[in-house]
Amino acid sequence: MGMMESVDLKKAFQNLYFDIAGDPVALDMLLSVAGEEKIVYGSDFPHSPARVILAKKKHLDENPKYQKLLRKIYGENEKICLGE
């Protein structure tokens, strides 16, 4: 009916930033589909209680697998996302 235009999903997906909401499982999943420069940290507060947020952040901070990514996820990517 000509009411909808086609969308280049791959291109649209490349413009998105993803908030891991403190969940290490989400980080592993996102790394499989998005570049590490497109992932930012978000605590999901106030939805998640502070004790849950701190436990998830501690898991990220203490996991050697994520050490090279944490600087980007905790701040550098946000600056890029906001155009700073």
FENFEN-V131067 format. One record per residue. RES is the residue in three letters. SS is DSSP state (helix for helix, strand for strand, loop for the rest). Layout:
# FENFEN-V131067
RES | SS
RES | SS
This chain:
# FENFEN-V131067
MET | loop
GLY | loop
MET | loop
MET | loop
GLU | loop
SER | loop
VAL | loop
ASP | loop
LEU | helix
LYS | helix
LYS | helix
ALA | helix
PHE | helix
GLN | helix
ASN | loop
LEU | loop
TYR | loop
PHE | strand
ASP | strand
ILE | loop
ALA | loop
GLY | loop
ASP | loop
PRO | helix
VAL | helix
ALA | helix
LEU | helix
ASP | helix
MET | helix
LEU | helix
LEU | helix
SER | helix
VAL | helix
ALA | loop
GLY | loop
GLU | helix
GLU | helix
LYS | helix
ILE | strand
VAL | strand
TYR | loop
GLY | loop
SER | loop
ASP | loop
PHE | loop
PRO | loop
HIS | loop
SER | loop
PRO | loop
ALA | helix
ARG | helix
VAL | helix
ILE | helix
LEU | helix
ALA | helix
LYS | helix
LYS | helix
LYS | helix
HIS | helix
LEU | helix
ASP | helix
GLU | helix
ASN | loop
PRO | helix
LYS | helix
TYR | helix
GLN | helix
LYS | helix
LEU | helix
LEU | helix
ARG | helix
LYS | helix
ILE | helix
TYR | helix
GLY | helix
GLU | helix
ASN | helix
GLU | helix
LYS | helix
ILE | helix
CYS | helix
LEU | loop
GLY | loop
GLU | loop
